[in-house]
Structure formats: structure tokens, C-alpha cells
């Protein structure tokens, strides 16, 4: 792993753990270390999903990413360095779909070399707490890989991403890596379409055990879960609760969820960081295109601006006071912010 890649990974990981109130990673022992792996996570929070996997999966994976972000030579070089490959969709133009053949061949070569790839099998992001129908994109990669390398032992690792509230700050998230599924064991060269469907069904079933899955009466069930204050970081227990609901008579009315109230500590946090909070509320937040991007945009702003903010405060203090005092005050501000995010803010 190259030096720059390792440094960037460490910095981003530090930022993620500082931004989130809690990050819980489980199932890392399920990830094969010496076999080709397809990581297959559910997709809720745009770039945050990718970063959480990239910084903690104990592999150096390639990522299949929507092609429209590969604009300009500079961005292409940056994305290429961080092992991101474009995937083309119908919305990018029907004529661009032919480019996927080359990408699928590239993925097959990557897997044949024993590397890992991350692809979101739902093919889009959505905040709903359910596993959506899986697309055929990831199975096409598997089928093409077997076509080129018939003896390839591809391990499919389902990943459940579980946010307490993906649009809220500070949020909590649990990342659960499931047991690997051998694609080879489900593949029959004489029944390609049937093999593809079996693989999709197997991955979907695994994902439904690794994340909250509300199958029916979505709004009513979600409202009941929130009023029962279930722990969304523990999808196994949440899904048991959902099952218990299905065995009861559902109420037709939706009970209003208690609204969060502004408290002293939230106000204190906003005062301590008012330039960044103001920049977020008045400039960047109105530009967020979808709720699924809320966490990504907010994290990006904090990741870029907070170090600049601390450095600016330090330089101003250093101009008027001794170096030691400037360092102590800046350090105390950093500590107080971390303490508020981790232990106080709701």
C-alpha cells in the first residue's frame, strides 16, 4: 500500500471517527485475506458509505463509481489513483453503456489478481431502512469473470450499513460484514441466468440479516420502531421487533415521533464553531441535492474547514499571546468539540 494512500486513508478515518458519535465495525474476521472479494453493501448515505468501507475493511479495494463524477483530467487521475472505476448507467446515455464491457473485463482482471472490489448491488442510494431489489450489474461482473477465468474463487461479502439517523449530526453507524458466499458454488455454466438469480437471492437474503429490513407497511412500521426507540445499530434485534409487529394487529394511525429540542450543549457547540455552522446553514446545506447526500456534504465541509478553522484560531492567538497559551487554548477547543460530539450531543 503506497505511502500517500496510507496517509490519506488514516486522515479520512480520523475525520470519520471525529465526525460520528459512534462507529461500530463487526465481522472483519469474515473477510478473506488471500482471495478475490466482491464487497456488496446496501447503500444509504452516498460517499459516507464508501469511506466507511474503504477505511476499515482491511483490504485495498477498487470501487465502481457512477461515471458522471469523472469529469476532467485531474479528477480522472485522482479517482484512478484511489482505484475508482466508472460504471455507466442508462441516465448517462444509452450509447455510453457499451463502455461497461471494458469495465467488466477490467473487474475480472482485478479479481483474477486476487484483489477486492466494492459495488453497491442496489445500484442507487436511498435512506429507507430496507434492502431494495438488487440490480444485475454485479452478477454481470461475476459471470464475465467466470467466462474469462472459469476457476476463479470469488468471495461475495455482504455488508450491512446501519445508521441511527443518516441526515442527523452527530450520527452513529454500525458496519456489519457478513460471512463470505462462494460465487463459484452457486455458478452453473449450463444455466447462466438461473445462476445469476440464485446469486442475487443469496446476497439479498444476507443483506436483510445485516441491516434493518422493513418489508411491508413501511411508514407505519418505521414510526413504531422509532417510538419504541429501537437500536438501529443492532439490525438483528430490530428485525426481530419487526417480526413481532407482523404477528400483531397493526394500528392504522401513525403516532407522531417526539421532535428533538434545542439544548444548551447544542447551542454551545454552535457558538464554539459558529463560522463553520454559519457556512453550512447559509451556503452549503441549501445546495444539498438529496437527503442521501446530507451526511456527505456536511462531513466534507467539516473535514476541509475544521482544520482551517483551528489553524486560524491558533494563528490569531499566537499573534497576541505566547505560543504555549495559543497551543493550550486551541487544544482545549479541539478536546471540547470531540467531547461534545462523542458524549453529550444527541
N, C-alpha and C positions, 0 to 999 in steps of 0.2 A: 504494500500500500504506500503510495507516494507520500512524501513529506507534506506537501501543500494540501492534499486531500485529507490527510490525518488531522492537520491543523484546523481546516475548515469544519470537519466533522466534529471535532472537540468543541470548537467555538459555538457551533449551531446547537450541539447537545446541551452545552451550558446555558445557552439562551432559552431553549425549550424548558429545561428544568427550573429556570428562574421565572419564566413566564407563567407556567402552570402551578397551581396549588399542589397538585399531586400527579405523578406519573407512575403507574404500576405496570411492570413488564413481567409476564409469566410465560412459561412454555419454551424458553430458549433452548432447553435440552432436547426439544423435538426437531430442531433444525439440523439436518445433515451437514457435516463439515467437508466431506470429500465427494459429494455427488452433485450433479446439476439440480438446481432448485427453481421452481416457479412459486414465488410468494403470491398468494391470491387473497388480498384483503377486501373487506367491504369498504365503501367509500362514502364518507360523510363530510369531511372538513377540508376539502381542496388540498392545498400544499402541505398543511399540517400533517395529514395522513402520511404523505411521502416522507417527510422529515422524521417523524417518529419511527418509521421502519428503518430508514437509512442510518440513523444514529445508534440503533440498539439491536439490530438483527444478527450481529456477529459475522456478517458476510459483507462483501463489497459488491452490492447488486447493480445491475443495469436497470433502467426504468423506461417503460414505454409511456410516452407523454404526448398529449394532443399536439398535433403538428403546427397549429396556429401560433404557438409561442416561439417557434424557431424563425424569428424574423431578424434578418441582418446577419452579417458575417460574424460580428463579435459575439452575439448571443449563441449562434451555432457553435462557435468554438468553446464557449463556456459550458454549454449543455453537453457537448461532446466530451469535454474533459471529465465532467461528472457522470459520464456513462448514461446519458439520456438519449433515447431513440424516439423519433417522431412516429406516431401512428395516425393514419389518415381516416377521416370519417366522412360520411355522406355530406354533412354540412360544409366540409371543406371543398366540395365539388366532386361530382361523380368521376371526373377524369383523373383525380388525384388517387383514387382507390387502387389503381394499378401499382402505385409505389409501395403498397403494403406487401406485395410479393417479395420485393427485395428485403424489406424489413423482417418478414417471416423467415427468410433464408438466413439473414444475419442472426436472428434469435436462435435458430437451430445450431448455427456455428458456435454461438456463445455457450449454449447448453452442452454441446459436444465437448467443449473445452473445460467442462466441469464448473462453470460459473452459475450465478444466480440472476434471475430476472424478476422484477416486480411488475405485475399488471393487475389492474382493477377489473375483475371479471364482470362487474355490473355495468361497466363502460360509461358510467356517469356518476355524479355525486348527488346526494340527497340527504337531508337531515332526518328523514323519517327513520324510526327505530324498527327497521325490518330489512330483511335480505331481499333485494329486488331480483327479478328474473335475470339470470346470467346470460351474457352475450356469447356468441360463438367465436369471438376473436381469440381468446386464449386457447380454445380447443383447436383452432386452425394452426396455431403455432405448434401445438403438441403433435398434430397429425403431420405437419410438414417436417418436423424434427424426426419422426419415426420413418417418414418416407426417405429422408436423406441418411439417417443413422438408425437402422432398424433395431439395434441392440442397446440404444440409449436408455439409461435407467433414470428417467425424470421423476423427481420427487415433488409432489404438489403439497405445499404447506399453506393451509388456510389461515388467515389472520383476522381476528375479531378486534375491531376498533370500537371502544365503548367510551363515549363522552358523557359526563354528567350533564353538561349543557354547552354545546359547541359554540354558541354565539355569546356566551357569558364570559366575563373576566372577574377573577381568575377561575379557570376551569380545571376540572380533574378528568383524567383519562386513564383507561386500562387497556393495554395492548396484549392480546392473548394469542400465542402461536399454537396452533393445533398440531396433532400428530400427522406426520407426512403420509401422503397417499401415493402409492406407486402407480404412475400413469401406465407403465408397461403392463401391470397386472390387469388393467381394465381395457387394454387395447387388443382388438381383433382385426387383423389386416383384411379379413374377408368381410367385415361388417363395419366400415368406417363410420357411417352415420350413427349406427347404434352405439359404437364405442364412444363417439363424441357426446352423445346424450347421457350415457352412463357416467362419464367423467363429470359432466356438468351437474348431474343429480348428486353425485357423491360430494363434490365441492360445496354445493348449495346446502346440503344436509349438515356438513361440518361447520359451515359458517353460521347456520342457525343455532348451533350449540355454543358458539364462541361469542355471539353478540345478541342483544335483545332482538327478538323477532315477534312482532305483532302481526298475526296473520289476518284476523278479522276484526270488524268494528274498531278501526284504528283509533279514531279520536276519543271515543268513549273509554277504550282500554287504556290509552296513554294517560288520560285525565285521572283515571282511577289509580294508576301506578304512581303518578305524581302526588296525589292526595294521600296515598299510603306511604309516601316518602321512601320508596324502594331505593336500593343502592344500585344505580345503573352501572357501576364498576364491577358488579358481580352478576353477569348475564345469566349464569346458571340458576341462581335464586330468583331472578326477575322472571325468567321463562317458566319456572315452577309456579310463581304467583299468577302469571297469565293463564296457565293451565287451570289453576283453581278458579279463576274468573269464568272460564268457559264451562265449568261444571256448576256454576251458579246462575241464577237468573239475573241478567244484566239490567241495570236501571236505564231508563231511556233519557233521563235528564243528565246534563253534564254539570258537574259541581265545579264552581269557579275555584281555580287554584289561587292560594294566597299570593298577593303581589309583594315583591321584595320592596322593603322600605330602606330609604337612605339612612345610614347610621353615622355616628361620629367618626369611626375609623375609615370609612369610605371617603368621607369629607376630608379627613387628614391626609389620606393618600393622594387625593386630587389636588390639595393645596401644595403638598411636597413636590408634585410633578406637574404643576399647572401648565407649563409651556407645552409638554407632550400631550396632556389631556386636551388642551385647547386645540392643538393641531389636529388631533384625532377627531374631535367632535365637529369642528367647523370646516375642516378641509378634507380629510381622508374618508371618514365614515360616510358622508353623502355620496362618495364615489364607489362604494362597495356595490357591485352589480347584483349579487345574490347573497342570501343569508349564509349559504355554504362557504362563502369567501370571507365572512366576518372575522373569524379567528386568524386566517392567513394574513389579511391586511393589517389587523391590529398587531399581530406578532411581528410582522415585517417593520412596522413603524417603531415599535419598542426596540427591536433588535438593532435597528440602524440609529435611532435618535437617542436612546437612553445613554449609551457610552459617550455620545457627543455632549449630551446634557451634563453628565457628570464631569467630563473634562472641562467644559465651560465654567461650571461652578468652581472647580479646583483652581483654574487659572485666575478667576476673579478673586478668590480668597487668597491665593498666593501673592497677588499683586498688593494686597493690603495687609496681609498677616504673614507670620513666619511659616516656613514650609511645613513644619510638624503640625501646626494648628490646621493648615489647609488640608493636609492628609487626613487628620483625625475627623474633621467635620465631614469631608467627602465620604470617608469610610463609614461614619455613623449614618449618613443619609442612605448609603447603599444597604447597610445592615437593616435599617428600619424598614426600607421598602421590601426587602426579602422577607423579613419577619411578618409584615402585614399581609403579603401575598400568601405565604405558607401557612400562617397560623391564625390570622384574625379576619381578613376579608371573607365574606360569604359569597 
